[in-house]
Amino acid sequence: MQSQIMRSGNPAMSAFQKPVSYADLAGTHDQPRTMTLQGTINATAILLGLCASAALAAAKFVPGGLLMPVALGAALLGFVLSLVVIFKPQTSPFMAPIYALVEGVFLGGISMFYEQWATAETAASAAAQSESLIASIGNSIVFQAVLLTFGIAGAMLLAYSMRVIRVTPMFMRVVMVMTLGYVFAAVGTFFLRMFGVGIPYLHEMGAMGIGIAGFVVVLAAVNLLLDFKIIEDGVNQGRPKWMEWFGAFALMVTLIWLYLRVLYLLALLRRSD
């Protein structure tokens, strides 16, 4: 009897918790096609490549005055697309690439915003210094955030594959509760700030604000372990071939969250210097 897949704090992983039937498996009559780890890795690489390409294109070609409105529009569209994929996971082979492109536009805009905010530059001054972009790329928090994100993801994958950190049912429940708590707090804070109500220390550049930002980075990184576990279980349980794209989509959701929190933490550290 196949074991029931444990829950994850990532809502995009919900499809892995549904029972699979032979009729769901695509392929020949003799041997149904099921998801593989290599197929999921390939799909993840494609989505990340599309996302990175769209982010670079948005940062380069969208005018500075339109960058944030375009980014916010892409964020809203990306949220809608993510709901479609989550509730209709069978659409992931063609919806996930679209989602990756849209999220790339959002990441390109928000990355440029944090880059300028961290160095207290205006869009005009940043444009004036565009000729020295290559020379200063090593000092860019965007470049540093990308390196740290993939470095953290690689470390989590290594720790998971070597079973340095064991993803037990209790571990997953604790992480899920902490993640949901963070989501509720973030949504509540967002609405409070819309009405001009600020929460002391939470978004300030002091030690408390930096500490909270660092904790969220750790929380996002730990969620990667849950994603790895659920994808591995899906492969072992013979999930349908299209679940490779859904697993890649879900993993990318966590990676985007991790990147945004790393970028925000680096921006806070740079501003506090």
MIMARNU-868845 format. One line per 3 residues: number of its first residue (from 1); for each residue x, y, z of N, C-alpha, C. Coordinates in Angstrom, 1 decimal. Last residue first. Example, Ala and Ser with C-alpha at 12.3 -4.5 7.8 and 13.67 -1.06 7.14 Angstrom:
<nodes>
2 = 12.8,-2.2,7.1,13.7,-1.1,7.1,12.9,0.0,7.9; 13.2,-5.7,7.8,12.3,-4.5,7.8,13.2,-3.3,7.8;
</nodes>
This chain:
<nodes>
273 = 24.0,50.4,6.4,25.4,50.7,6.5,25.7,52.2,6.7; 21.3,50.0,6.0,21.7,50.3,7.4,23.2,50.6,7.5; 21.2,49.5,3.3,20.6,50.7,3.8,21.1,51.1,5.2;
270 = 22.2,46.8,3.3,22.9,47.9,2.6,22.4,49.3,3.1; 20.3,45.5,4.8,21.7,45.5,5.3,22.5,46.7,4.6; 18.0,45.8,3.2,18.1,46.3,4.6,19.5,46.5,5.1;
267 = 18.9,44.4,0.9,18.6,45.8,0.8,18.6,46.5,2.2; 19.2,41.8,2.0,20.4,42.5,1.5,20.1,44.0,1.4; 16.4,41.3,2.5,17.4,41.3,3.6,18.7,42.1,3.2;
264 = 15.4,41.4,-0.1,14.9,42.4,0.9,15.9,42.5,2.0; 16.7,39.2,-1.2,16.9,40.5,-1.8,16.5,41.6,-0.8; 15.6,37.2,0.3,17.1,37.4,0.4,17.4,38.8,-0.2;
261 = 13.0,37.4,-0.4,13.3,37.6,1.0,14.8,37.9,1.1; 13.1,36.8,-3.2,12.6,38.0,-2.7,13.0,38.4,-1.3; 14.2,34.1,-3.1,14.9,35.2,-3.7,14.4,36.6,-3.2;
258 = 12.0,32.7,-1.8,13.3,32.8,-1.2,14.2,34.0,-1.7; 10.0,33.1,-3.7,9.8,33.6,-2.4,11.2,33.8,-1.7; 11.2,31.6,-5.8,10.9,33.1,-6.0,10.7,33.7,-4.6;
255 = 11.3,29.1,-4.6,12.6,29.7,-5.0,12.3,31.3,-5.2; 8.6,28.5,-4.4,9.4,28.6,-3.2,10.7,29.4,-3.5; 7.9,28.4,-7.1,7.2,29.4,-6.2,8.0,29.6,-5.0;
252 = 9.5,26.3,-8.1,9.8,27.7,-8.5,9.1,28.7,-7.6; 8.1,24.2,-7.0,9.5,24.5,-6.5,9.9,25.9,-6.9; 5.8,24.3,-8.5,5.7,24.5,-7.1,7.1,24.8,-6.5;
249 = 6.8,23.8,-11.1,6.1,25.1,-10.8,6.1,25.3,-9.3; 7.8,21.3,-10.8,8.7,22.3,-11.1,8.1,23.7,-10.8; 5.4,19.9,-10.3,6.4,19.9,-9.3,7.4,21.0,-9.5;
246 = 4.2,20.3,-12.7,3.6,20.9,-11.5,4.6,20.9,-10.4; 5.9,19.0,-14.4,5.7,20.4,-14.6,5.1,21.0,-13.4; 5.5,16.4,-13.4,6.9,17.0,-13.4,6.8,18.5,-13.6;
243 = 2.9,15.8,-13.8,3.2,16.3,-12.5,4.7,16.8,-12.4; 2.7,14.6,-16.3,2.5,16.0,-16.2,2.8,16.6,-14.9; 2.9,11.9,-15.6,4.0,12.5,-16.2,3.9,14.0,-16.1;
240 = 1.5,11.0,-12.3,1.4,11.2,-13.8,2.6,12.0,-14.3; 3.4,9.1,-9.8,2.5,10.2,-10.2,2.5,10.4,-11.8; 4.7,7.0,-8.4,4.3,6.9,-9.8,3.2,7.9,-10.2;
237 = 5.8,7.2,-6.0,4.4,6.7,-6.0,3.9,6.7,-7.4; 8.3,8.3,-6.4,8.2,7.0,-5.9,6.8,6.4,-6.0; 7.5,10.9,-7.2,8.2,10.0,-8.2,8.1,8.6,-7.7;
234 = 6.3,11.8,-4.9,5.5,11.7,-6.1,6.2,10.8,-7.1; 8.5,11.8,-3.1,7.4,10.9,-2.9,6.6,10.7,-4.1; 10.0,13.9,-4.4,10.6,12.6,-4.3,9.5,11.5,-4.1;
231 = 8.2,16.0,-3.9,8.5,15.6,-5.3,9.1,14.2,-5.3; 8.3,16.1,-1.1,7.0,15.8,-1.7,7.2,15.4,-3.2; 11.0,16.7,-0.6,10.4,15.5,-0.1,9.1,15.1,-0.8;
228 = 11.3,19.2,-1.8,12.1,18.1,-2.3,11.5,16.8,-1.8; 9.5,20.7,-0.2,9.2,20.5,-1.7,10.0,19.3,-2.2; 10.8,20.6,2.2,9.5,20.0,2.1,9.1,19.8,0.6;
225 = 13.1,22.1,1.6,13.2,20.7,2.0,11.9,19.9,1.9; 12.0,24.6,1.1,12.6,23.8,0.0,12.7,22.4,0.3; 11.4,25.5,3.6,10.3,25.0,2.8,10.8,24.3,1.5;
222 = 13.8,26.4,4.4,13.4,25.2,5.0,12.2,24.6,4.2; 13.9,28.9,3.1,14.9,27.9,2.7,14.4,26.5,3.2; 11.8,30.3,4.4,11.7,30.0,3.0,12.6,28.9,2.5;
219 = 13.0,30.4,6.9,11.8,29.8,6.8,11.5,29.4,5.3; 15.3,32.0,6.4,15.5,30.7,6.9,14.2,29.8,6.7; 13.9,34.4,5.7,14.8,33.7,4.7,15.0,32.3,5.1;
216 = 12.7,35.0,8.1,11.9,34.6,7.0,12.7,33.9,5.9; 15.0,35.6,9.6,14.2,34.5,10.0,13.3,34.0,8.8; 15.8,38.0,8.3,16.7,36.8,8.3,15.9,35.6,8.6;
213 = 13.7,39.7,9.0,13.9,39.4,7.6,14.8,38.1,7.5; 14.1,39.8,11.8,12.9,39.2,11.3,13.0,38.8,9.8; 16.6,41.1,11.8,16.5,39.8,12.4,15.2,39.0,11.9;
210 = 16.0,43.5,10.7,16.9,42.7,10.0,16.8,41.2,10.5; 14.2,44.5,12.8,13.7,44.3,11.4,14.6,43.4,10.6; 16.0,44.5,15.0,14.8,43.7,15.0,14.3,43.5,13.6;
207 = 18.0,46.4,14.2,18.4,45.0,14.4,17.2,44.1,14.4; 16.5,48.6,11.7,17.2,48.2,12.9,17.5,46.7,13.1; 14.9,49.3,9.7,16.2,48.9,9.4,17.1,48.6,10.6;
204 = 11.5,48.0,9.9,12.5,49.0,10.1,13.9,48.5,9.8; 9.3,46.4,9.9,9.8,46.8,8.6,10.8,48.0,8.7; 8.9,45.9,12.6,8.7,44.9,11.6,9.4,45.2,10.3;
201 = 9.2,48.1,14.4,10.3,47.2,14.2,10.2,46.2,13.1; 5.7,48.7,14.7,7.0,49.0,15.1,8.0,47.8,14.9; 3.6,48.8,11.9,3.9,48.0,13.1,5.4,48.2,13.4;
198 = 1.3,51.4,10.9,2.6,50.7,10.9,2.8,49.9,12.1; -1.4,52.3,9.1,-1.0,51.7,10.4,0.3,51.0,10.3; -2.4,53.1,6.7,-1.5,54.0,7.4,-1.1,53.5,8.8;
195 = -3.9,51.3,5.3,-4.7,52.3,6.1,-3.7,53.2,7.0; -1.9,49.7,4.3,-2.8,50.4,3.4,-3.6,51.5,4.1; -1.0,48.5,6.6,-0.2,49.6,6.0,-1.0,50.4,5.0;
192 = -2.9,46.6,7.0,-2.8,47.7,8.0,-2.0,48.8,7.4; -2.5,45.0,4.8,-3.8,45.7,4.9,-3.6,46.8,5.9; 0.1,44.0,5.5,-0.2,44.7,4.2,-1.4,45.5,4.3;
189 = -0.4,42.6,7.9,0.5,43.8,7.8,0.3,44.7,6.6; -1.9,40.5,6.9,-2.5,41.5,7.9,-1.7,42.8,7.9; -0.1,39.2,5.3,-1.3,39.7,4.7,-1.9,40.8,5.6;
186 = 1.9,38.5,7.2,2.2,39.4,6.1,1.0,40.0,5.5; 0.4,36.9,9.0,1.0,38.1,9.5,1.3,39.1,8.3; -0.3,34.8,7.2,-1.3,35.6,7.9,-0.8,36.9,8.4;
183 = 2.3,33.9,6.6,1.4,34.4,5.6,0.3,35.2,6.1; 3.3,33.0,9.1,4.0,34.1,8.4,3.0,34.7,7.4; 1.5,30.9,9.6,1.6,32.0,10.5,2.2,33.2,9.9;
180 = 2.3,29.2,7.5,0.9,29.8,7.5,0.8,31.0,8.4; 4.8,28.6,8.4,4.7,29.3,7.2,3.3,29.9,7.1; 4.3,27.3,10.8,5.1,28.5,10.9,4.9,29.3,9.6;
177 = 2.9,25.1,9.9,2.3,26.0,10.8,3.0,27.3,10.8; 4.9,23.9,8.3,3.7,24.3,7.7,2.9,25.3,8.5; 6.8,23.2,10.2,7.2,24.2,9.1,5.9,24.7,8.5;
174 = 5.4,21.3,11.6,5.9,22.5,12.3,6.2,23.6,11.2; 4.9,19.3,9.7,3.8,20.0,10.3,4.2,21.3,11.0; 7.5,18.5,9.0,6.6,19.1,8.0,5.5,19.9,8.6;
171 = 8.3,17.3,11.5,9.0,18.5,10.9,8.2,19.2,9.9; 6.4,15.2,11.6,6.4,16.3,12.6,7.1,17.5,12.1; 7.3,13.6,9.4,5.9,14.2,9.5,5.8,15.4,10.5;
168 = 10.7,14.6,8.6,9.7,13.8,9.2,8.3,14.4,9.2; 13.3,15.0,6.9,12.0,15.6,6.8,10.9,14.6,7.3; 16.4,15.4,8.3,15.4,14.4,8.0,14.0,15.1,8.0;
165 = 19.4,16.6,7.2,18.1,17.0,7.8,17.0,16.0,7.4; 21.1,14.8,6.0,21.6,15.6,7.2,20.4,16.1,8.0; 20.6,13.3,3.8,19.8,13.1,5.0,20.4,13.7,6.3;
162 = 21.6,13.9,1.5,22.5,13.2,2.4,21.8,12.9,3.7; 19.5,15.4,0.4,20.0,14.1,-0.3,20.9,13.3,0.6; 19.4,17.6,2.1,18.3,16.6,2.0,18.7,15.3,1.4;
159 = 21.8,18.9,1.8,21.4,18.4,3.1,20.3,17.4,3.1; 21.6,19.4,-0.9,22.6,18.6,-0.5,22.3,18.0,0.9; 19.4,21.2,-0.9,19.3,19.9,-1.7,20.4,18.9,-1.2;
156 = 20.5,23.2,0.7,19.3,22.5,1.1,19.1,21.2,0.4; 22.5,24.1,-1.0,22.9,23.6,0.3,21.7,22.8,0.9; 21.0,25.0,-3.2,22.0,23.9,-3.4,22.3,23.3,-2.1;
153 = 19.7,27.1,-2.0,18.9,26.0,-2.6,19.8,24.8,-2.8; 21.8,28.8,-1.4,21.0,28.2,-0.3,20.2,27.0,-0.8; 22.7,29.4,-4.0,23.6,28.7,-3.0,22.8,28.1,-1.9;
150 = 20.6,30.6,-5.1,21.0,29.3,-5.6,21.9,28.6,-4.7; 20.6,32.9,-3.4,19.4,32.0,-3.5,19.7,30.6,-4.0; 23.1,34.0,-3.7,22.7,33.4,-2.4,21.5,32.5,-2.5;
147 = 22.9,34.8,-6.4,23.9,33.8,-6.0,23.6,33.2,-4.7; 20.8,36.6,-6.2,20.7,35.5,-7.1,21.7,34.4,-6.7; 21.9,38.5,-4.5,20.7,37.8,-4.1,20.5,36.5,-4.9;
144 = 24.0,39.6,-6.0,24.3,38.8,-4.7,23.1,38.0,-4.3; 22.5,40.8,-8.0,23.5,39.7,-8.3,23.8,38.9,-7.1; 21.2,42.6,-6.4,20.4,41.7,-7.2,21.3,40.5,-7.6;
141 = 23.1,44.2,-5.3,22.4,43.3,-4.4,21.6,42.3,-5.2; 26.3,44.6,-6.8,24.8,44.7,-7.0,24.1,43.7,-6.0; 28.9,44.4,-7.0,28.4,45.1,-5.9,26.9,45.2,-5.9;
138 = 29.3,43.2,-9.4,29.7,42.5,-8.2,29.2,43.1,-7.0; 28.7,45.2,-11.2,27.7,44.1,-11.0,28.0,43.3,-9.8; 30.2,47.4,-11.9,29.6,47.4,-10.6,28.7,46.2,-10.3;
135 = 30.9,47.0,-14.5,32.0,47.1,-13.6,31.5,47.0,-12.1; 28.4,47.0,-15.8,29.2,45.7,-15.7,30.3,45.8,-14.7; 27.6,49.6,-15.4,26.8,48.5,-14.8,27.7,47.3,-14.7;
132 = 28.5,52.0,-16.3,29.4,51.3,-15.4,28.7,50.1,-14.7; 26.5,53.1,-17.8,27.7,52.6,-18.5,28.6,51.9,-17.6; 24.5,53.9,-16.0,24.3,52.6,-16.7,25.6,52.1,-17.4;
129 = 24.3,56.2,-14.6,25.5,55.3,-14.3,25.4,54.0,-15.0; 21.9,57.2,-15.4,23.1,58.0,-15.7,24.4,57.1,-15.5; 20.1,55.5,-14.2,20.3,55.4,-15.6,21.6,56.2,-16.1;
126 = 20.4,56.3,-11.6,20.8,54.9,-11.9,21.0,54.8,-13.4; 19.4,58.8,-11.7,20.8,58.7,-11.4,21.3,57.3,-11.7; 16.7,58.2,-12.3,17.5,59.0,-13.2,19.0,58.8,-13.0;
123 = 15.8,56.7,-10.1,15.9,56.1,-11.4,16.7,56.8,-12.4; 18.0,57.5,-7.3,16.7,57.7,-8.1,16.9,56.9,-9.4; 19.3,55.6,-4.6,19.4,56.3,-5.9,18.1,56.5,-6.5;
120 = 19.9,54.2,-2.3,19.3,55.6,-2.2,19.5,56.3,-3.5; 20.6,51.7,-2.4,21.7,52.6,-2.6,21.2,54.0,-2.6; 18.1,50.4,-2.1,19.2,50.1,-1.2,20.4,51.1,-1.3;
117 = 16.6,51.5,-4.2,16.3,51.8,-2.8,17.4,51.5,-1.9; 17.8,50.2,-6.4,17.8,51.7,-6.3,17.6,52.1,-4.9; 17.2,47.6,-5.8,18.6,48.0,-6.1,18.8,49.5,-5.9;
114 = 14.5,47.5,-5.6,15.3,47.3,-4.4,16.8,47.7,-4.6; 13.8,48.0,-8.3,13.4,48.9,-7.2,14.2,48.8,-6.0; 15.0,45.9,-9.6,15.5,47.2,-9.9,15.1,48.2,-8.8;
111 = 13.3,43.9,-8.5,14.7,43.8,-8.3,15.4,45.2,-8.5; 10.8,44.5,-9.5,11.0,44.7,-8.1,12.5,44.6,-7.8; 11.2,44.1,-12.3,10.8,45.4,-11.8,11.2,45.5,-10.3;
108 = 12.0,41.3,-12.4,12.8,42.3,-13.0,12.5,43.7,-12.5; 9.8,40.1,-11.2,11.0,40.1,-10.5,12.0,41.1,-11.1; 7.8,40.6,-13.2,7.6,41.1,-11.8,9.0,41.2,-11.1;
105 = 8.9,39.1,-15.3,8.7,40.6,-15.5,8.5,41.2,-14.1; 8.8,36.6,-14.1,10.1,37.2,-14.5,10.0,38.7,-14.7; 6.1,36.1,-14.0,6.8,36.3,-12.7,8.2,36.9,-13.0;
102 = 5.6,35.7,-16.7,5.0,36.8,-16.0,5.7,37.1,-14.7; 7.2,33.4,-17.2,7.5,34.6,-17.9,6.9,35.8,-17.2; 5.9,31.5,-15.4,7.4,31.8,-15.3,7.7,33.1,-16.0;
99 = 3.4,31.4,-16.5,3.5,31.9,-15.2,5.0,32.3,-15.0; 4.0,30.1,-18.9,3.4,31.4,-18.9,3.6,32.1,-17.6; 4.9,27.6,-17.8,5.9,28.5,-18.6,5.3,29.9,-18.7;
96 = 2.4,26.7,-16.6,3.6,27.0,-15.8,4.6,27.9,-16.6; 0.6,26.1,-18.6,0.4,27.3,-17.8,1.7,27.7,-17.0; 1.5,23.7,-19.8,1.5,24.9,-20.6,1.2,26.2,-19.8;
93 = 1.6,21.9,-17.6,2.6,21.8,-18.7,2.6,23.0,-19.6; -0.6,22.6,-15.9,0.7,23.0,-15.6,1.7,22.9,-16.7; -3.2,21.6,-16.0,-2.8,22.7,-17.0,-1.3,23.1,-16.8;
90 = -3.5,19.9,-13.9,-3.3,19.3,-15.2,-2.9,20.3,-16.3; -4.2,21.5,-11.7,-2.8,21.2,-11.9,-2.5,20.5,-13.3; -6.1,23.7,-11.0,-6.2,22.9,-12.2,-4.8,22.4,-12.5;
87 = -5.3,25.0,-8.7,-6.6,24.3,-8.7,-6.9,23.5,-9.9; -2.7,25.9,-9.4,-2.9,25.1,-8.2,-4.3,24.4,-8.2; -3.2,27.2,-11.8,-2.3,26.0,-11.8,-2.6,25.2,-10.6;
84 = -4.8,29.3,-10.9,-5.3,28.4,-12.0,-4.5,27.1,-12.0; -3.1,30.6,-9.1,-4.3,29.9,-8.6,-4.9,29.0,-9.7; -1.2,31.5,-10.9,-0.8,30.5,-9.9,-2.0,29.8,-9.3;
81 = -2.6,33.4,-12.3,-2.1,32.3,-13.0,-1.8,31.1,-12.0; -3.0,35.3,-10.2,-4.1,34.7,-10.8,-3.7,33.4,-11.5; -0.3,36.0,-9.8,-1.1,35.5,-8.7,-2.3,34.7,-9.2;
78 = 0.4,37.2,-12.2,1.1,35.9,-11.8,0.3,35.2,-10.6; -1.2,39.4,-12.2,-1.5,38.4,-13.2,-0.8,37.1,-12.8; 0.1,40.8,-10.0,-1.3,40.4,-9.9,-1.7,39.3,-10.9;
75 = 2.7,41.1,-11.1,2.5,40.4,-9.9,1.0,39.9,-9.7; 2.2,42.6,-13.4,2.7,41.2,-13.6,2.5,40.4,-12.3; 1.5,45.0,-12.1,0.5,44.3,-12.9,0.9,42.8,-13.2;
72 = 3.9,45.5,-10.9,2.8,45.3,-10.1,1.7,44.6,-10.8; 5.5,45.9,-13.2,5.8,44.9,-12.3,4.7,44.5,-11.4; 4.3,48.2,-14.3,4.3,46.9,-15.1,4.6,45.7,-14.1;
69 = 4.8,50.0,-12.3,3.4,49.7,-12.7,3.3,48.4,-13.4; 7.7,49.9,-12.4,7.0,49.5,-11.2,5.5,49.2,-11.5; 8.3,50.9,-15.0,8.8,49.6,-14.5,8.0,49.1,-13.4;
66 = 7.8,53.3,-16.1,6.7,52.3,-16.2,7.1,51.0,-15.5; 10.1,54.8,-15.7,8.8,55.3,-15.2,7.7,54.3,-15.2; 12.0,53.3,-17.2,12.0,53.4,-15.7,10.8,53.8,-15.1;
63 = 10.7,51.1,-19.8,11.1,52.4,-19.3,11.0,52.5,-17.8; 11.9,47.9,-20.4,10.8,48.7,-19.9,11.3,50.0,-19.4; 14.4,46.7,-21.1,13.6,47.4,-22.1,12.4,48.2,-21.6;
60 = 15.7,45.7,-18.8,16.5,46.4,-19.8,15.6,47.2,-20.7; 13.9,44.5,-17.1,14.9,45.5,-16.5,15.6,46.3,-17.6; 12.7,42.7,-18.9,11.9,43.8,-18.3,12.8,44.9,-17.7;
57 = 14.8,41.0,-19.6,14.2,41.8,-20.6,13.4,43.0,-20.0; 15.4,39.8,-17.1,16.4,40.7,-17.7,15.8,41.6,-18.8; 12.9,38.5,-16.7,13.4,39.5,-15.7,14.4,40.4,-16.4;
54 = 12.9,36.7,-18.8,11.9,37.8,-18.8,12.3,38.9,-17.8; 15.1,35.1,-18.1,15.1,35.8,-19.4,14.1,37.0,-19.4; 14.2,34.0,-15.7,15.4,34.9,-15.7,15.4,35.7,-17.0;
51 = 12.0,32.5,-16.6,11.8,33.5,-15.6,13.0,34.5,-15.6; 13.2,30.7,-18.4,12.2,31.6,-18.8,12.0,32.8,-17.9; 14.8,29.3,-16.5,15.4,30.0,-17.6,14.5,31.1,-18.2;
48 = 12.9,28.2,-14.8,13.9,29.2,-14.2,14.5,30.0,-15.4; 11.7,26.4,-16.6,10.9,27.5,-16.0,11.9,28.6,-15.4; 13.9,24.7,-17.2,13.2,25.5,-18.3,12.5,26.7,-17.7;
45 = 14.5,23.6,-14.7,15.5,24.4,-15.4,14.9,25.3,-16.5; 12.1,22.2,-14.2,12.5,23.3,-13.3,13.5,24.2,-14.0; 12.3,20.3,-16.2,11.2,21.2,-16.2,11.5,22.5,-15.4;
42 = 14.5,18.9,-15.3,14.5,19.5,-16.6,13.4,20.6,-16.7; 13.6,17.9,-12.8,14.7,18.8,-12.9,14.8,19.6,-14.2; 11.5,16.3,-13.7,11.2,17.4,-12.9,12.3,18.4,-12.9;
39 = 13.1,14.3,-15.1,12.1,15.2,-15.8,11.7,16.4,-15.0; 14.5,13.3,-13.0,15.2,14.0,-14.0,14.3,14.9,-14.8; 12.4,12.0,-11.6,13.2,13.1,-10.9,13.9,13.9,-12.0;
36 = 9.4,11.5,-13.4,10.7,11.1,-13.0,11.4,12.3,-12.3; 6.0,10.5,-13.7,7.0,11.5,-13.5,8.3,10.9,-13.0; 5.0,8.0,-16.1,5.0,8.6,-14.8,6.1,9.6,-14.7;
33 = 3.1,6.4,-18.5,4.2,7.3,-18.3,4.0,8.0,-17.0; 2.3,2.9,-18.5,1.9,4.3,-18.3,3.1,5.2,-18.1; 2.6,0.6,-20.8,3.4,1.1,-19.7,3.0,2.6,-19.5;
30 = 0.5,-0.2,-22.6,1.3,-1.2,-21.9,2.1,-0.7,-20.7; -0.7,2.0,-23.6,-1.5,1.1,-22.8,-0.7,0.1,-22.1; 1.4,5.0,-23.2,0.9,3.8,-23.9,0.1,3.0,-23.0;
27 = 0.2,8.0,-21.6,1.2,7.2,-22.2,0.6,6.0,-22.9; -0.7,9.3,-18.4,-0.6,9.5,-19.8,0.4,8.6,-20.4; -2.9,8.5,-15.8,-1.5,8.4,-16.3,-1.5,8.4,-17.8;
24 = -5.4,8.5,-14.9,-4.7,9.8,-14.9,-3.4,9.7,-15.6; -6.1,5.8,-14.7,-6.7,6.6,-15.8,-6.0,8.0,-15.9; -5.0,5.0,-12.3,-4.4,4.6,-13.6,-4.9,5.4,-14.8;
21 = -4.9,7.7,-10.0,-5.5,6.5,-10.6,-4.8,6.2,-11.9; -3.8,9.1,-6.9,-3.6,9.0,-8.4,-4.3,7.7,-8.8; -5.1,11.4,-4.5,-4.8,10.1,-4.9,-4.7,10.0,-6.4;
18 = -3.3,14.4,-3.6,-4.5,13.8,-4.2,-4.2,12.4,-4.7; -1.1,15.7,-3.0,-1.8,15.0,-1.9,-3.0,14.3,-2.3; -0.1,17.1,-5.1,0.6,15.8,-4.7,-0.1,15.1,-3.6;
15 = -1.6,19.4,-5.1,-1.9,18.3,-6.1,-1.3,17.0,-5.8; -0.3,21.1,-3.3,-1.5,20.4,-2.9,-1.9,19.2,-3.8; 1.9,22.7,-3.7,2.1,21.3,-3.6,0.9,20.4,-3.3;
12 = 1.1,25.3,-3.4,1.3,24.8,-4.8,1.5,23.3,-4.8; 1.3,25.9,-0.8,0.0,25.5,-1.3,0.1,25.0,-2.7; 3.8,24.8,1.3,3.6,25.4,0.0,2.3,25.0,-0.6;
9 = 4.0,23.2,3.5,3.6,24.6,3.7,3.4,25.3,2.4; 2.6,20.0,2.8,3.6,21.0,2.7,3.1,22.3,3.0; 1.8,16.7,4.0,1.4,18.0,3.6,2.6,18.9,3.6;
6 = 2.8,13.5,2.7,2.6,14.5,3.8,2.4,15.9,3.2; 1.1,11.0,1.0,2.1,12.1,0.9,1.8,13.1,2.0; 0.6,7.8,2.3,0.0,9.1,2.0,1.0,10.2,2.0;
3 = 2.1,4.9,0.8,1.9,5.8,1.9,1.3,7.1,1.4; 0.6,2.2,-0.8,1.4,3.4,-0.9,1.1,4.3,0.2; 0.9,-1.2,0.0,0.0,0.0,0.0,0.9,1.2,0.0;
</nodes>
